[in-house]
Amino acid sequence: MPDLLRRRAMLVAACAAVTPFPPAFAAGDDGAVPSLRTMITDPLLVRSLYRHAVSRDYSDNGAAGTNRSGYQWIEEQRQGAEWIVRGYAQSKPDWIALGWRELDWGLAQQQGDGGFASRDPFHSTSFFVEALARSCLIDPEGATRERIEGLARAAHWLMSGKAEEKGVPNNRPYTHRRYILTAAFGQAAAVTGEGHFVQRAERWAGEGLDLQRSDGTNPEKDGYDVGYQMVGVLMALRYLPVCRNAGLRLRLRDMIRCAAQPEIDRMGPDGSISLESSTRVGKEHARNGKLKDVPYGEIMQALVYGAHALPEPGWLRPAERIASLRGWQKT
């Protein structure tokens, strides 16, 4: 059996052995981290955020977001991974199928060198690689040879000098982008078995860790941002289950604890989070032209994943407040 097919069979077998979400918080600083499959079946997420559709902003052929009016950003197709997450958590095969349709639309844009000729190609591709690799881990039955091969080509392109020459300098003001790359390469390594991806993930994680300030800030444009602070935390938490470096896991757990606390401190009793002094959210515009707002979905997921991966079970309380604020709780 070809190597990629053997790797897929291993993923299917490993995921079949995953137990339901544990009632206790068993992870420890020196222990293994619950799998991503396990964390996304957390009861709070299942009965709130994950019971809702991701978006209606997609076409029947799988084009998502701004790509509906013509291909521009490969990152828009990462919406597919969110459908697969929710589809797995809610046992909805149609949502999983939609997710793969969106990711396949993205793979259809791949060029011979593994890149996607996207606007902001390095950063945009890192988003897509993370989403595709995560989807393969969550739904290994859908991790076909063609999808794994596309993932491997895209990750190799991200490592190329051509891609890094402009992409790395553009990423420098944004700490969270180190953790997108960490998660992208780490999860791609878990899917493909390629050791070079493991090394690159650890390199990006180390760079992100070195940027954290003593007050927990992971700087974005040289300051604290209430949105991207927790997007970076979420990406680090997606990487933790596939990180096999015990020392690095310890450092990442410490980073996550320090990074999440100032965010929790900014949260009001109703779950709302202040934009005061935020460096990007509330000031910049998203790809669709809308002003960037607090990404409550990403923040809630980070708190829930962290509750189990660190563990910090107390983080479920602020996560519940967010679910209530946003009206996601099942009535």
QUIGI-V526644 format. One record per residue. N is the residue number from 1. RES is the residue in one small letter. PSI is psi in degrees with one decimal (999 if undefined). Layout:
N:RES:PSI ; N:RES:PSI
This chain:
1:m:131.4 ; 2:p:155.3 ; 3:d:-43.3 ; 4:l:-37.6 ; 5:l:-37.2 ; 6:r:-40.6 ; 7:r:-41.7 ; 8:r:-42.5 ; 9:a:-37.7 ; 10:m:-39.7 ; 11:l:-44.7 ; 12:v:-44.8 ; 13:a:-41.6 ; 14:a:-42.2 ; 15:c:-28.5 ; 16:a:-24.0 ; 17:a:-4.9 ; 18:v:131.2 ; 19:t:161.5 ; 20:p:167.3 ; 21:f:126.7 ; 22:p:146.6 ; 23:p:-19.8 ; 24:a:162.7 ; 25:f:96.9 ; 26:a:-13.1 ; 27:a:147.8 ; 28:g:169.9 ; 29:d:-27.2 ; 30:d:2.3 ; 31:g:177.6 ; 32:a:157.8 ; 33:v:140.3 ; 34:p:146.9 ; 35:s:158.8 ; 36:l:-38.2 ; 37:r:-39.0 ; 38:t:-44.3 ; 39:m:-32.7 ; 40:i:-7.9 ; 41:t:18.5 ; 42:d:134.5 ; 43:p:-36.7 ; 44:l:-44.7 ; 45:l:-40.4 ; 46:v:-38.4 ; 47:r:0.9 ; 48:s:-97.3 ; 49:l:-45.4 ; 50:y:-4.2 ; 51:r:-7.8 ; 52:h:147.3 ; 53:a:150.5 ; 54:v:-49.9 ; 55:s:162.5 ; 56:r:10.4 ; 57:d:65.3 ; 58:y:158.4 ; 59:s:162.8 ; 60:d:-30.2 ; 61:n:-5.2 ; 62:g:-9.1 ; 63:a:133.9 ; 64:a:150.6 ; 65:g:-135.1 ; 66:t:-17.7 ; 67:n:-12.8 ; 68:r:-28.9 ; 69:s:17.7 ; 70:g:135.0 ; 71:y:127.8 ; 72:q:-48.9 ; 73:w:116.5 ; 74:i:-26.4 ; 75:e:-26.3 ; 76:e:-27.1 ; 77:q:-5.8 ; 78:r:-13.4 ; 79:q:-30.5 ; 80:g:-38.2 ; 81:a:-35.1 ; 82:e:-34.7 ; 83:w:-40.1 ; 84:i:-40.3 ; 85:v:-51.2 ; 86:r:-36.8 ; 87:g:-39.4 ; 88:y:-45.2 ; 89:a:-32.8 ; 90:q:3.4 ; 91:s:50.5 ; 92:k:95.6 ; 93:p:-30.5 ; 94:d:-34.9 ; 95:w:-40.0 ; 96:i:-43.3 ; 97:a:-40.5 ; 98:l:-41.9 ; 99:g:-45.5 ; 100:w:-33.4 ; 101:r:-39.8 ; 102:e:-41.9 ; 103:l:-37.9 ; 104:d:-36.1 ; 105:w:-40.6 ; 106:g:-45.0 ; 107:l:-29.0 ; 108:a:-16.9 ; 109:q:-3.5 ; 110:q:138.0 ; 111:q:173.6 ; 112:g:-28.4 ; 113:d:0.7 ; 114:g:-15.7 ; 115:g:-177.1 ; 116:f:3.1 ; 117:a:36.9 ; 118:s:160.5 ; 119:r:145.9 ; 120:d:60.0 ; 121:p:-40.6 ; 122:f:-52.8 ; 123:h:-44.4 ; 124:s:-39.9 ; 125:t:-34.8 ; 126:s:-39.2 ; 127:f:-46.3 ; 128:f:-40.5 ; 129:v:-43.9 ; 130:e:-45.1 ; 131:a:-42.1 ; 132:l:-43.9 ; 133:a:-43.3 ; 134:r:-40.4 ; 135:s:-38.8 ; 136:c:-35.4 ; 137:l:-36.7 ; 138:i:-39.7 ; 139:d:73.3 ; 140:p:-24.6 ; 141:e:-28.7 ; 142:g:-3.7 ; 143:a:74.0 ; 144:t:165.8 ; 145:r:-41.8 ; 146:e:-39.5 ; 147:r:-41.0 ; 148:i:-40.3 ; 149:e:-41.2 ; 150:g:-40.1 ; 151:l:-47.1 ; 152:a:-42.3 ; 153:r:-41.7 ; 154:a:-40.6 ; 155:a:-38.8 ; 156:h:-38.5 ; 157:w:-40.8 ; 158:l:-26.0 ; 159:m:-11.3 ; 160:s:151.3 ; 161:g:-36.3 ; 162:k:-43.6 ; 163:a:-41.7 ; 164:e:-24.3 ; 165:e:-45.8 ; 166:k:-34.1 ; 167:g:-42.6 ; 168:v:-47.2 ; 169:p:-37.1 ; 170:n:-27.6 ; 171:n:-15.7 ; 172:r:-37.3 ; 173:p:-1.9 ; 174:y:103.1 ; 175:t:-39.9 ; 176:h:-25.4 ; 177:r:-26.1 ; 178:r:-37.4 ; 179:y:-25.6 ; 180:i:-46.7 ; 181:l:-38.3 ; 182:t:-50.6 ; 183:a:-40.4 ; 184:a:-51.9 ; 185:f:-39.0 ; 186:g:-45.1 ; 187:q:-36.3 ; 188:a:-37.8 ; 189:a:-41.4 ; 190:a:-32.5 ; 191:v:-45.0 ; 192:t:-22.2 ; 193:g:12.1 ; 194:e:120.2 ; 195:g:-30.9 ; 196:h:-32.2 ; 197:f:-35.1 ; 198:v:-47.7 ; 199:q:-40.4 ; 200:r:-36.9 ; 201:a:-45.1 ; 202:e:-35.0 ; 203:r:-46.7 ; 204:w:-36.6 ; 205:a:-44.0 ; 206:g:-38.9 ; 207:e:-41.5 ; 208:g:-43.8 ; 209:l:-38.7 ; 210:d:-18.4 ; 211:l:-16.1 ; 212:q:137.6 ; 213:r:167.1 ; 214:s:-24.4 ; 215:d:5.7 ; 216:g:-8.4 ; 217:t:129.2 ; 218:n:96.2 ; 219:p:138.5 ; 220:e:116.0 ; 221:k:43.7 ; 222:d:24.7 ; 223:g:-171.6 ; 224:y:131.4 ; 225:d:128.2 ; 226:v:-21.4 ; 227:g:-57.9 ; 228:y:-23.2 ; 229:q:-46.0 ; 230:m:-21.8 ; 231:v:-42.9 ; 232:g:-40.9 ; 233:v:-44.6 ; 234:l:-42.4 ; 235:m:-39.7 ; 236:a:-37.3 ; 237:l:-29.6 ; 238:r:-28.8 ; 239:y:-34.7 ; 240:l:-43.6 ; 241:p:-22.1 ; 242:v:-0.5 ; 243:c:121.6 ; 244:r:4.3 ; 245:n:104.5 ; 246:a:-40.5 ; 247:g:-39.4 ; 248:l:-37.8 ; 249:r:-42.5 ; 250:l:-46.5 ; 251:r:-39.2 ; 252:l:-39.0 ; 253:r:-42.0 ; 254:d:-42.9 ; 255:m:-45.5 ; 256:i:-43.9 ; 257:r:-46.3 ; 258:c:-35.1 ; 259:a:-35.5 ; 260:a:-29.8 ; 261:q:-46.3 ; 262:p:-27.3 ; 263:e:-45.3 ; 264:i:-38.5 ; 265:d:-25.9 ; 266:r:-7.8 ; 267:m:132.0 ; 268:g:169.7 ; 269:p:-26.8 ; 270:d:-0.2 ; 271:g:-7.9 ; 272:s:151.1 ; 273:i:128.8 ; 274:s:140.0 ; 275:l:0.4 ; 276:e:129.2 ; 277:s:9.9 ; 278:s:137.9 ; 279:t:-18.8 ; 280:r:-53.6 ; 281:v:135.0 ; 282:g:-4.4 ; 283:k:-39.3 ; 284:e:163.8 ; 285:h:144.4 ; 286:a:177.5 ; 287:r:-30.6 ; 288:n:3.9 ; 289:g:-9.3 ; 290:k:148.4 ; 291:l:134.0 ; 292:k:133.9 ; 293:d:174.2 ; 294:v:124.0 ; 295:p:76.7 ; 296:y:-33.9 ; 297:g:-44.8 ; 298:e:-39.3 ; 299:i:-44.7 ; 300:m:-44.8 ; 301:q:-41.0 ; 302:a:-41.8 ; 303:l:-41.3 ; 304:v:-46.2 ; 305:y:-42.8 ; 306:g:-32.4 ; 307:a:-32.2 ; 308:h:-29.2 ; 309:a:-21.1 ; 310:l:-47.8 ; 311:p:153.6 ; 312:e:73.5 ; 313:p:-23.7 ; 314:g:-19.1 ; 315:w:-14.0 ; 316:l:-26.9 ; 317:r:-51.6 ; 318:p:-29.6 ; 319:a:-40.3 ; 320:e:-36.8 ; 321:r:-37.8 ; 322:i:-45.5 ; 323:a:-39.8 ; 324:s:-44.6 ; 325:l:-43.7 ; 326:r:-4.1 ; 327:g:28.2 ; 328:w:-17.3 ; 329:q:140.2 ; 330:k:131.5 ; 331:t:999
